[in-house]
């Protein structure tokens, strides 16, 4: 049984201009496939069932949503246009008669708020079709919205089919629609391929409904930043810049200090607590969790799976990967911590390294609370450094070593000096 509202997301295109073997909608924006942003925006707007239309790279797209029960897939067997792509969902939706939100998977900057507004407006207007449009400074690449002298919707004209006068129109169609489902199928049954591309345009459906006497409303509900479509690597870079600004703006609103936003990168999956300070040229990638009152950078790199508890510090040219710094743990200079557990209040000296990979297996290093790891020390995992233990400068702690709590070791290979 289909639970509505439904969102259809078109993701069957090849994206030839990306020049990639990866499905276009899986190219990442701030660390996440761009289609994930569209799916989450639809969910947050109220969609209960998501139907993703796949074609090129179908297996890749399916794999990206493994374990998400509200996502279903329709297959567009041939690339016959957006109207044909939506029509491929008919069998899945069956007798569903509620509203359906139709979006494209390559507009990662869509926000949920205007989508929710469009769903609510369709109900209020009792329209067969509601189009979300945008007025943009440069309409290049988009279809144009044509209205009559009273401002009522007439039709959408694709750019390649526009006259010079129509090209000058700045109200564009970003492919964001709400249809009443049974009426949508009626319209799609009537559209043809009499256009430059020889394809079934979804953009013809609102015009057909209008001609049939159904109510069609076009409302400029979307901001220019919402509707950036990603068709090239340049577009992808623009989307990354805009999304990065949103991510950082939200973090700063939540109490995080980012000293130089233009020279900082923070993944969309990262979480950061209040009163943490992120210094310039720091890179935070993946599902990193940073607590409150931490200090990161400058030139720090926190990688996927890293956790910093409250008051931890990761300083200049420190890289941390799949490691957990407990409260107050510190690595201020030029260190590498990979697959490590660093106890509360422990201090990692400059140029210290956890050698976590032997060419075949990645192993863990455990550093106890209050331990001191001297400058230049190499910990060849797996090793365990006890609470309050000290590892001397330039020591090499060999694989399998367990250093007792409170002990001091030094040398190459490291040996116990005293308790």
C-alpha positions in Angstrom: 0.0 0.0 0.0 1.3 3.4 -1.0 1.2 6.0 1.8 1.1 9.7 0.7 2.1 12.3 0.0 4.4 10.7 -2.6 7.5 12.2 -4.1 8.9 11.1 -7.4 12.5 11.9 -8.0 13.9 11.7 -11.5 17.4 10.1 -11.5 17.6 8.1 -14.7 19.8 10.5 -16.7 23.4 9.7 -17.7 24.9 13.1 -17.1 27.2 13.0 -20.1 28.7 16.4 -19.4 30.0 15.2 -16.1 32.3 12.8 -18.0 32.1 10.1 -15.4 31.2 6.5 -15.0 29.4 7.3 -11.8 25.6 8.0 -12.0 25.3 11.8 -12.1 23.0 12.0 -9.0 25.6 10.2 -6.9 28.3 12.9 -7.3 28.9 14.4 -3.9 28.1 17.8 -2.5 29.8 18.4 0.8 30.5 14.7 1.3 27.0 13.3 0.4 25.5 12.2 -3.0 23.5 15.1 -4.3 20.3 13.0 -4.6 20.4 12.3 -0.8 19.7 16.0 -0.2 16.7 15.9 -2.5 15.3 12.8 -0.9 15.7 14.4 2.6 14.1 17.6 1.5 11.1 15.7 0.2 10.8 13.7 3.5 11.1 16.8 5.6 8.4 18.4 3.4 6.0 15.6 4.3 6.5 12.9 1.6 5.9 9.5 3.1 6.8 7.4 0.0 9.8 8.2 -2.3 9.9 6.7 -5.8 13.3 7.2 -7.4 13.3 6.7 -11.2 16.5 5.0 -12.3 18.0 4.2 -15.6 21.7 4.8 -16.2 23.7 3.6 -13.2 20.5 2.0 -11.7 22.4 -0.4 -9.5 24.6 2.3 -8.1 21.6 4.4 -7.2 19.8 1.5 -5.6 22.8 0.7 -3.5 23.0 4.3 -2.3 19.5 3.8 -0.6 20.0 0.3 0.8 18.1 -0.1 4.1 15.8 2.9 3.5 12.3 1.3 3.5 10.4 4.4 2.3 12.4 4.6 -1.0 11.2 2.5 -3.9 12.5 2.4 -7.5 10.9 2.6 -10.9 13.0 1.8 -14.0 13.0 4.0 -17.1 14.1 1.4 -19.7 14.8 4.0 -22.5 15.8 7.6 -22.2 12.6 9.0 -23.8 12.3 12.1 -21.7 11.0 13.3 -18.3 7.4 12.6 -19.1 8.2 9.0 -19.9 10.3 8.8 -16.7 7.3 9.9 -14.5 5.0 7.5 -16.5 7.3 4.6 -15.4 6.1 5.1 -11.8 2.5 4.3 -12.7 2.7 0.6 -11.9 4.3 1.2 -8.5 1.7 3.8 -7.5 -1.2 1.7 -8.7 -4.5 3.1 -7.4 -2.9 5.9 -5.3 -5.0 9.0 -5.8 -3.3 11.6 -3.6 -0.8 14.4 -4.3 2.6 13.6 -5.8 5.6 15.9 -5.7 7.8 15.5 -8.7 11.5 16.6 -8.4 14.8 16.1 -10.1 17.7 14.4 -8.4 20.4 16.8 -9.5 19.1 19.9 -7.6 20.8 19.3 -4.2 20.1 22.8 -2.9 16.3 22.3 -2.7 15.1 23.1 0.8 12.2 21.4 2.5 10.3 24.6 3.5 9.2 25.7 0.0 8.4 22.1 -0.9 6.1 21.8 2.1 4.6 25.2 1.1 3.9 23.9 -2.4 2.1 20.8 -1.0 0.0 23.0 1.3 -0.8 25.5 -1.5 -2.0 22.8 -3.9 -4.5 21.7 -1.3 -5.6 25.3 -0.6 -5.9 26.1 -4.3 -7.5 22.7 -5.1 -5.3 22.7 -8.3 -4.7 19.7 -10.5 -1.1 20.9 -10.8 1.0 23.4 -8.9 4.4 24.5 -10.3 7.1 25.9 -8.1 9.0 28.4 -10.1 11.9 30.8 -9.5 12.8 34.2 -10.8 16.6 34.2 -11.4 19.1 36.7 -12.7 20.3 34.3 -15.4 17.7 31.9 -16.8 20.1 30.1 -19.1 19.5 26.4 -19.3 16.0 26.4 -17.9 12.5 26.3 -19.4 10.6 29.6 -19.2 7.2 30.2 -17.6 4.7 31.9 -20.0 1.7 33.7 -18.5 -1.2 35.6 -20.0 -1.8 39.3 -19.7 -3.5 38.7 -16.3 -0.5 36.8 -15.0 -2.1 33.3 -15.2 -0.1 30.3 -16.2 -0.2 29.4 -19.9 2.7 26.9 -20.5 6.3 26.1 -20.1 8.7 26.5 -23.1 12.0 24.6 -23.0 15.0 26.9 -23.7 15.8 25.1 -27.0 12.3 25.7 -28.2 12.2 29.4 -27.1 11.8 32.4 -29.3 14.1 35.4 -28.7 11.4 37.1 -26.7 10.7 34.0 -24.6 14.4 33.6 -23.8 14.4 37.0 -22.1 11.8 35.8 -19.5 13.5 35.3 -16.1 10.8 33.2 -14.4 12.0 29.7 -14.9 10.8 26.1 -14.4 13.2 24.2 -12.0 11.2 21.0 -12.5 9.3 21.1 -9.2 5.7 20.1 -9.4 2.8 18.9 -7.3 0.2 16.9 -9.3 -3.0 15.1 -8.4 -2.0 11.6 -9.4 -4.9 10.3 -11.5 -5.1 13.6 -13.4 -1.3 13.4 -14.0 -1.7 10.0 -15.8 -4.4 11.5 -17.9 -2.1 14.3 -19.0 0.9 12.0 -19.6 -1.3 9.9 -21.9 -1.8 12.9 -24.2 1.7 14.4 -24.5 3.6 13.7 -27.7 7.2 14.0 -29.0 6.7 16.9 -31.3 9.7 18.9 -30.0 13.3 19.4 -30.9 14.5 16.5 -28.8 11.8 14.1 -29.9 11.1 13.2 -26.2 8.1 13.1 -23.9 8.4 16.4 -21.9 6.9 16.4 -18.5 6.8 20.2 -19.0 4.0 19.6 -21.5 1.7 18.1 -18.9 0.7 21.3 -17.1 -0.2 22.9 -20.5 -2.3 19.9 -21.4 -4.1 20.0 -18.1 -4.7 23.8 -18.6 -6.1 23.1 -22.1 -8.4 20.4 -20.6 -9.9 22.9 -18.2 -8.1 21.8 -15.0 -6.7 24.4 -12.7 -2.9 24.9 -13.0 -1.1 27.4 -10.8 2.5 28.5 -11.1 3.9 30.2 -8.0 7.5 31.6 -7.6 8.1 29.8 -4.3 11.7 28.9 -4.8 14.8 31.1 -4.3 17.5 31.2 -7.0 19.9 29.2 -4.7 17.4 26.4 -4.4 17.3 25.6 -8.1 20.9 25.2 -9.1 20.9 22.1 -11.3 24.2 20.1 -11.5 25.0 19.1 -15.1 28.8 19.8 -15.2 31.7 19.8 -12.8 31.6 23.6 -12.7 28.0 23.3 -11.5 29.1 20.7 -8.9 31.7 23.2 -7.6 29.1 25.9 -7.3 26.7 23.6 -5.5 29.5 22.6 -3.1 30.3 26.3 -2.3 26.6 27.2 -1.7 26.0 24.1 0.4 29.2 24.7 2.4 28.0 28.2 3.2 24.6 26.8 4.4 26.3 24.2 6.6 28.7 26.7 8.2 25.9 29.3 8.6 23.8 26.8 10.5 26.8 25.8 12.7 27.5 29.4 13.6 23.9 29.9 14.4 24.1 27.0 16.7 27.1 28.5 18.6 30.2 27.2 16.8 32.9 29.7 16.0 34.4 29.3 12.5 37.2 31.8 12.3 37.6 31.9 8.5 34.6 30.2 6.7 36.1 30.7 3.2 39.1 28.7 4.2 37.4 25.9 6.1 35.6 22.8 4.9 33.0 20.9 7.0 31.2 17.9 5.7 27.4 18.0 5.8 27.3 14.9 8.0 29.5 16.3 10.8 28.1 17.6 14.1 29.8 20.2 16.2 28.9 21.4 19.7 28.6 24.9 21.0 31.6 27.1 21.9 33.9 24.9 19.7 36.3 27.0 17.6 37.4 25.9 14.2 40.5 27.6 12.9 41.4 28.3 9.3 42.4 25.7 6.7 40.8 22.8 8.7 39.1 20.0 6.9 36.3 17.9 8.5 35.1 15.0 6.4 32.5 12.3 7.0 30.5 11.5 10.0 32.7 13.4 12.5 31.2 14.2 15.9 32.8 17.1 17.8 31.6 18.1 21.3 31.4 21.4 23.1 34.3 23.8 23.8 36.7 21.9 21.5 39.5 23.6 19.4 40.2 22.4 15.9 43.1 23.6 13.7 44.5 25.5 12.1 45.3 23.0 9.3 43.7 20.1 11.1 42.2 17.2 9.2 39.4 15.2 11.0 38.3 12.2 8.9 35.3 9.9 8.9 34.5 8.2 12.2 36.4 10.6 14.4 34.8 11.7 17.7 36.1 14.5 19.9 34.4 14.7 23.3 34.0 18.0 25.1 37.1 20.2 25.6 39.3 18.1 23.3 41.9 19.9 21.2 43.3 19.0 17.8 45.8 21.5 16.6 48.0 22.5 13.7 48.7 19.9 11.1 47.1 17.1 13.1 45.2 14.3 11.2 42.7 12.1 13.1 41.0 9.2 11.4 38.5 6.8 13.0 39.6 7.8 16.4 38.0 8.9 19.7 39.4 11.7 21.8 37.9 11.6 25.2 37.2 14.7 27.2 40.1 17.1 27.4 42.5 14.9 25.3 45.0 17.0 23.3 47.1 16.7 20.2 48.3 20.2 19.4 51.0 19.8 16.7 51.9 17.7 13.6 50.5 14.3 14.8 48.7 11.4 13.2 46.1 9.4 15.2 44.4 6.6 13.2 42.2 3.9 14.8 43.0 5.2 18.2 41.2 5.5 21.6 42.8 8.5 23.4 41.8 8.7 27.1 40.6 11.8 28.9 43.2 14.4 29.5 45.9 12.5 27.5 48.5 14.6 25.6 49.9 13.6 22.3 53.3 15.3 21.5 54.4 16.9 18.2 55.0 14.5 15.3 53.8 11.4 17.3 52.2 8.7 15.1 50.0 5.7 15.6 51.2 3.3 12.9 47.9 1.6 12.5 48.4 -0.2 9.1 50.9 -2.9 8.4 50.0 -3.3 4.7 47.3 -5.8 5.4 45.4 -5.1 8.6 44.5 -1.9 10.4 44.9 -2.2 14.2 43.9 -0.1 17.2 45.9 1.9 19.6 44.6 2.5 23.1 46.0 5.4 25.1 44.9 5.7 28.7 43.6 8.7 30.5 46.2 11.2 31.4 48.9 9.4 29.4 51.8 11.5 27.9 53.0 10.6 24.4 56.4 12.2 23.7 57.3 14.1 20.6 58.2 11.9 17.7 57.0 8.7 19.3 55.7 5.9 17.0 53.1 3.5 18.4 53.0 0.4 16.2 49.5 -0.9 16.6 48.1 -2.8 18.2 49.5 -1.3 21.4 48.0 -0.3 24.7 49.3 2.6 26.9 48.0 2.5 30.4 46.5 5.4 32.4 49.0 8.0 33.4 51.8 6.3 31.5 54.6 8.2 29.7 56.1 7.4 26.3 59.5 9.1 25.8 60.3 11.3 22.9 61.2 9.4 19.7 60.4 6.1 21.3 59.2 3.3 19.1 56.6 1.2 20.9 56.5 -2.2 19.0 53.4 -4.2 18.0 51.6 -6.0 20.9 53.2 -3.9 23.7 51.1 -3.2 26.8 52.5 -0.4 28.9 51.2 -0.6 32.5 49.5 2.4 34.1 51.9 4.9 35.5 54.9 3.4 33.8 57.5 5.3 31.7 59.0 3.8 28.6 61.6 5.1 26.2 64.1 4.1 23.5 64.1 2.0 20.3 62.4 -0.4 20.8 60.8 1.2 23.9 61.6 -0.3 27.3 60.2 0.3 30.7 62.3 2.8 32.8 60.4 3.0 36.0 57.0 2.9 37.7 
